[in-house]
Amino acid sequence: MKQKYTITIADMELNVISEAPTEDIEKVVGVLDRRVRSLLLKNNNCSKTEATLLCALDFCADKLQMKEVIENLVSDLEEQKEKNAVLEEKLSLLEKNIEKTEKECARLQAENKRLMFNGQVYKQEAPEKTEPAKAESNQTAEAPADNNSPKGRSRVGEMFDLLTFTDI
């Protein structure tokens, strides 16, 4: 809602109508009043009207400069948004690629474990075979001899000789 304000700038009273809150009007008037008074102190030949016009010119120049800066920032922001969209797309592809790689790595690790296990089973199941009849007869006949052998190993000890640390 529009309100009527009476403002004072460099001892000149003006009536203005604005929709801005009272606090905002007071801030603007305070800044303008300080600038006009500063110009009047620096230049004794300058009238209040001239000082006010110089401040108006200065504020207009500042406004145009700020408008250009804002336009440049908006343009830069749009460029950054486009770059961000491209980077987000690349990130999404990389995340999918990482997920695929992790799945493939897990699959390869499982395959590696399976192959290692099969290799161990193969090693355990594939000792050198001799003739079955002789092996059985030698084990029963040699068992008592092994107890008396210089090494002092029993038949049970021979079974543990076949095991390796990784088999346990």
Secondary structure, 3 states (H helix, E strand, C coil): CCEEEEEEECCEEEEEEECCCHHHHHHHHHHHHHHHHHHHHHCCCCCHHHHHHHHHHHHHHHHHHHHHHHHHHHHHHHHHHHHHHHHHHHHHHHHHHHHHHHHHHHHHHHHHHHHHHHHHHHHHHCCCCCCHHHHHHHHHHHHHHHHCCCCCCCHHHHHHHHCCHHHC
